[in-house]
Amino acid sequence: MTSIFNIIDIKFCKTVFKLSLVFFLTSLILQVYISNKIAVESVDMVKLTKEKDATTLRIEKLRQETSQFSSLSYIEKRAESLGLISYVGSLRSIEPVTVASLVNVQKNSQ
């Protein structure tokens, strides 16, 4: 009887060993795959972060250029370099036209 139990125990132990080995190898391969995937994504993330920083820097430089080019002193210097002269006369403002409102009043009174 003990020999039957020994054979069953040996078969059971071999089966458990084989299953444990398969489980270990599967988990090891899965761990390597996941670690590799995370490392690749991390490299991509670093690359994208550097691109974002470069783009942000470029945007700030363009904002500074826009501010510089829209300043009144730059416009005056540029106008003088193009040969324009300063206007020394007085300016008049255009008064709003009230004809349209008179037309509406005449239509309403009829």
C-alpha positions in Angstrom: 0.0 0.0 0.0 2.8 2.4 0.8 4.2 1.9 -2.7 0.9 3.1 -4.3 0.9 6.2 -2.1 4.5 6.8 -3.0 3.7 6.6 -6.7 0.7 8.9 -6.3 2.8 11.3 -4.2 5.6 11.3 -6.7 3.1 11.9 -9.6 1.4 14.7 -7.6 4.7 16.3 -6.8 5.9 16.2 -10.4 2.6 17.7 -11.5 2.8 20.5 -8.9 6.4 21.1 -9.9 5.6 21.3 -13.6 2.6 23.7 -12.9 4.8 25.8 -10.6 7.5 26.0 -13.2 5.0 27.0 -15.9 3.5 29.6 -13.6 6.9 31.0 -12.7 8.1 31.2 -16.3 4.8 32.9 -17.3 5.0 35.4 -14.5 8.7 36.1 -15.3 7.9 36.7 -19.0 5.0 38.9 -18.1 7.0 40.9 -15.7 9.8 41.5 -18.3 7.2 42.5 -20.9 5.4 44.9 -18.5 8.7 46.4 -17.4 9.9 46.8 -21.0 6.6 48.4 -21.9 6.8 50.9 -19.0 10.4 51.7 -19.9 9.5 52.4 -23.5 6.6 54.6 -22.5 8.8 56.4 -20.0 11.3 57.2 -22.8 8.5 58.4 -25.0 7.2 60.5 -22.1 10.6 62.1 -21.6 10.8 62.9 -25.3 7.4 64.4 -25.4 8.1 66.5 -22.3 11.2 67.9 -24.0 9.2 68.7 -27.1 6.6 70.4 -25.0 9.2 72.5 -23.2 10.8 73.5 -26.5 7.4 74.4 -27.9 6.6 76.4 -24.8 9.9 78.3 -25.0 9.2 79.0 -28.7 5.7 80.4 -27.9 7.2 82.7 -25.2 9.8 84.0 -27.7 7.1 84.6 -30.2 5.0 86.4 -27.6 8.0 88.6 -26.7 8.5 89.4 -30.4 4.9 90.2 -30.8 5.0 92.5 -27.8 8.2 94.2 -29.1 6.8 94.7 -32.7 3.5 96.1 -31.4 5.1 98.7 -29.1 4.6 102.3 -30.1 8.3 103.1 -30.1 9.1 100.3 -32.5 6.3 101.4 -34.8 7.5 105.0 -34.7 11.1 103.9 -35.5 10.0 101.6 -38.3 7.8 104.4 -39.8 10.7 106.8 -39.7 13.0 104.2 -41.4 10.4 103.8 -44.1 10.4 107.6 -44.7 7.2 108.6 -43.1 7.1 112.0 -41.3 5.3 113.0 -38.1 2.0 114.7 -38.5 2.0 118.1 -36.8 -1.5 119.4 -37.5 -4.5 118.9 -35.3 -6.9 116.0 -35.6 -10.6 116.3 -35.7 -12.9 113.6 -34.6 -15.8 112.4 -36.8 -19.1 113.0 -35.1 -21.7 110.3 -35.3 -24.3 110.6 -38.0 -27.9 111.1 -36.6 -29.7 110.8 -40.0 -30.6 107.2 -39.4 -32.3 108.0 -36.2 -34.4 110.8 -37.8 -35.6 108.4 -40.5 -36.7 106.0 -37.8 -38.6 108.8 -36.0 -40.4 109.9 -39.2 -41.5 106.3 -39.9 -42.8 105.8 -36.4 -44.8 109.0 -36.4 -46.7 108.1 -39.7 
